[in-house]
Amino acid sequence: MAGGATDEGYAAAMMQLRPTGGQLNAKKSWFLLDDAVIAVGSDISSTVPGQHVETVVENRLIAGEPAFTVAEDGRWACLGGNLGYFFPNGGGWKSARVDRQGSWRDINAGGSPAAIMRRYQTIWFDHGATPDGASYAYALLPGKNQAVLAAYAATPGLQIVENSALAHAVSKPAMGLRAVSFWTDNQKTSDGITSDRIASVLVIEADGAIRIAVADPTQSNSGAIHIEIDRAATGVMEKDDAISIDQMSPAVRLTVNVANARGRSLKLKCATR
């Protein structure tokens, strides 16, 4: 299962990782903001004995010896002076710079047998063998140097509100942005947003309006998703036909018909003043 909601150049994507065989499970979300990609994962479980489960943050081909600087508390790292990584929970992640050798013949019988050597900088979370309910959180911050990363880590401006088996929720108050990946078909509230089905929900409040985008990542819901936002609205500015407004105040309540939407983002814009 994979999908997400998008609006105004921002996006929230979610994916349930469940390879064939059913021995590994993970719930993963990515929230694409103006200057960062926030990655959140939960409910990471494996029944494969003796095999460590890892979440790879970065596996970058590098040339030479670009600097890789890590904050003492592990809350940020910088590669090459302008590739930033933020870890809201501090340490607990690993990194390595490794020269790897192989040939195209190793992966393709018709490939060249010539040995190729390349250098990589890798960053990852090691969840251990047979994890049960492991999680992670990090942000990719391109174009930020060490000084900017240190300031960002001190006052990140983003909040990971929930990282559980039921929901992933992030917010950036300065942008008026909230986004939630709902993982349950039971009614669930996270960061003031409620859904009664698996859904991706993006809410942006700015300039006297509230924008709401809802998507069904399963693409199998033949009915509706009921959404409530803990804000009042005064009038409709734009609306997809698949959205019915059940209430405008004291909270906005919607019925979103996702039948045949094929994962498309269904959108509503309301005035708030």
C-alpha positions in Angstrom: 0.0 0.0 0.0 1.4 3.4 -1.0 -0.1 6.8 -1.7 -0.5 10.3 -0.3 -2.1 13.8 -0.3 -0.6 16.9 -2.0 -1.6 20.5 -2.2 0.1 23.9 -2.8 3.5 22.2 -3.5 3.5 20.3 -0.3 2.9 16.6 0.1 2.4 13.7 2.6 3.2 10.2 1.4 2.7 6.9 3.2 3.7 3.3 2.5 3.1 0.0 4.3 6.1 -2.2 3.7 5.1 -5.9 3.7 7.2 -8.0 1.3 6.0 -11.3 0.0 6.3 -13.9 2.8 5.0 -11.6 5.5 8.1 -11.8 7.7 8.8 -8.0 7.7 6.4 -5.2 8.4 6.9 -1.4 8.6 4.8 1.8 8.3 6.6 4.6 6.6 5.7 8.3 5.9 7.5 11.2 4.1 6.3 14.7 4.6 7.6 17.2 2.0 7.8 20.7 3.2 9.4 23.9 1.9 12.9 23.1 3.0 12.9 19.6 4.3 11.7 16.0 3.8 10.7 14.5 7.1 10.8 10.7 7.3 8.9 8.8 10.0 8.6 5.1 10.5 6.9 2.9 13.1 5.6 -0.6 13.8 8.8 -2.1 12.4 8.7 -5.8 13.1 10.4 -8.9 11.7 10.3 -12.6 12.4 13.4 -13.5 10.5 15.9 -14.9 13.0 19.4 -13.6 13.0 18.8 -10.9 10.3 19.1 -7.2 11.4 16.5 -4.8 10.0 17.9 -1.5 8.9 16.4 1.8 7.7 18.8 3.5 5.3 18.9 7.3 5.6 21.6 7.9 3.0 23.7 5.8 0.7 25.4 8.4 -1.4 28.1 8.0 -4.0 31.0 10.4 -3.2 34.2 11.5 -4.7 37.4 12.0 -2.6 37.0 12.7 1.0 34.2 15.2 1.6 33.8 16.3 5.2 31.2 14.5 7.3 30.5 16.5 10.4 28.3 15.2 13.2 27.0 17.2 16.2 28.1 16.0 19.6 24.6 15.2 20.6 23.9 13.4 17.3 21.0 15.7 16.4 22.5 16.8 13.0 25.1 15.8 10.5 26.5 17.5 7.4 28.0 15.9 4.4 30.2 17.9 2.0 29.3 21.2 3.6 25.8 21.5 2.1 23.9 18.2 2.7 22.1 18.2 6.0 20.5 15.6 8.2 18.4 16.3 11.3 17.7 13.6 13.9 15.1 14.9 16.4 15.8 12.0 18.8 19.5 12.6 18.8 21.9 9.7 18.6 21.0 6.1 17.8 21.9 6.1 14.1 25.1 4.9 12.5 27.3 6.0 9.6 30.2 4.6 7.6 32.3 5.6 4.6 33.1 2.5 2.6 34.8 1.6 -0.7 32.7 -1.0 -2.5 33.8 -3.2 -5.3 31.8 -5.2 -7.8 31.1 -5.8 -11.5 28.0 -5.7 -13.7 28.5 -9.4 -14.1 27.7 -9.8 -10.4 24.1 -8.8 -11.1 23.7 -9.5 -14.8 25.1 -12.6 -16.6 25.6 -10.6 -19.7 27.4 -7.7 -17.9 31.1 -6.8 -18.0 33.3 -8.7 -15.5 35.5 -5.7 -15.0 35.9 -4.7 -11.3 34.5 -1.3 -10.4 35.4 0.5 -7.2 33.2 3.3 -5.7 33.1 5.1 -2.4 29.9 5.6 -0.5 28.8 7.5 2.6 26.0 5.6 4.3 23.8 6.6 7.2 21.3 4.1 8.8 19.3 3.0 11.8 19.9 -0.5 13.0 16.7 -1.9 14.5 18.4 -5.1 15.5 17.3 -8.7 14.8 13.6 -9.6 15.1 12.5 -6.0 16.1 9.0 -5.6 17.4 7.5 -2.2 17.1 10.7 -0.3 16.3 10.6 3.3 14.9 12.7 6.1 13.5 12.5 9.8 12.6 14.8 12.1 10.6 14.8 15.0 8.2 16.7 15.6 5.0 17.8 19.2 4.7 19.5 19.9 1.3 21.6 23.1 0.9 22.3 23.6 4.6 25.8 24.1 6.0 27.0 23.3 9.5 26.1 26.7 11.0 22.6 26.6 9.6 22.1 23.0 10.8 23.2 23.8 14.3 20.7 26.7 14.4 18.0 24.5 12.9 18.6 21.7 15.4 18.3 24.3 18.3 15.0 25.6 17.0 13.7 23.2 14.3 10.3 24.7 13.8 8.8 21.4 13.0 7.2 18.9 15.4 6.8 15.2 15.1 3.5 15.0 17.0 2.9 11.3 16.7 4.9 8.3 15.5 2.9 5.2 16.4 1.3 2.2 14.8 -1.9 4.2 14.4 -0.7 7.5 13.0 2.2 9.6 11.9 1.7 13.3 12.4 3.9 16.3 11.8 3.4 20.0 12.0 5.2 23.2 11.1 3.3 25.9 13.0 5.0 28.8 11.2 3.5 27.6 7.9 0.2 26.6 9.4 0.8 23.1 8.1 -0.3 19.8 9.7 -0.1 16.4 8.0 -1.2 13.0 9.2 -0.9 9.5 7.9 -3.7 7.5 9.5 -3.0 3.7 9.6 -6.3 2.5 11.0 -9.9 2.1 9.9 -11.1 2.9 13.4 -11.7 6.6 14.3 -8.5 8.2 15.3 -7.5 11.8 16.2 -4.0 13.1 15.9 -2.9 16.8 16.2 -6.5 18.0 16.0 -7.3 16.0 12.8 -9.7 13.0 12.9 -10.3 10.3 10.4 -12.3 7.1 10.5 -10.4 5.3 7.8 -6.9 4.8 6.5 -6.1 8.1 4.9 -3.4 10.7 4.1 -4.5 14.2 5.2 -2.8 17.5 4.6 -4.0 20.8 6.2 -2.6 24.2 5.5 -3.9 27.4 7.3 -2.7 30.7 5.9 -4.0 34.1 4.7 -7.5 33.7 6.1 -8.1 30.3 4.6 -7.8 26.6 5.4 -6.9 24.1 2.7 -7.6 20.4 3.2 -6.4 17.6 1.0 -7.4 14.0 1.6 -6.3 10.8 -0.2 -7.0 7.1 0.1 -3.6 5.4 -0.2 -5.1 1.9 -0.3 -7.0 2.8 -3.5 -9.5 0.1 -2.4 -11.9 2.1 -0.3 -15.2 1.9 -2.2 -17.0 4.3 0.2 -16.1 7.4 2.1 -13.7 8.8 4.6 -15.1 11.1 7.4 -12.7 13.9 8.4 -12.9 16.4 11.2 -10.5 19.4 11.5 -10.5 21.3 14.9 -11.1 24.7 13.2 -14.1 26.7 12.2 -14.7 27.9 8.7 -17.0 30.7 7.4 -17.5 29.8 3.8 -16.4 27.5 0.9 -13.9 29.0 -1.6 -13.1 25.8 -3.6 -14.3 22.3 -3.4 -14.0 18.9 -5.2 -17.4 17.4 -6.0 -16.5 14.3 -4.1 -16.4 16.3 -0.8 -19.6 16.9 1.2 -19.4 19.5 4.0 -21.3 18.2 7.0 -20.4 21.0 9.4 -18.4 24.2 9.3 -18.4 25.2 13.0 -17.1 24.8 15.7 -15.1 22.2 13.7 -15.0 21.4 10.0 -16.5 18.0 9.3 -16.3 16.4 5.8 -17.5 13.3 4.1 -14.9 12.5 1.3 -16.2 10.0 -1.3 -13.0 8.2 -2.4 -14.7 5.5 -4.5 -12.9 5.4 -7.9 -10.6 8.2 -6.8 -7.6 5.9 -7.4 -5.6 7.6 -4.7 -6.1 11.1 -6.1 -6.0 14.0 -3.6 -9.5 15.5 -3.0 -9.4 19.1 -1.9 -11.3 21.8 -0.1 -10.5 25.4 0.5 -12.6 27.4 3.1 -12.4 30.9 4.4 -11.7 31.2 8.1 -12.5 34.9 8.6 
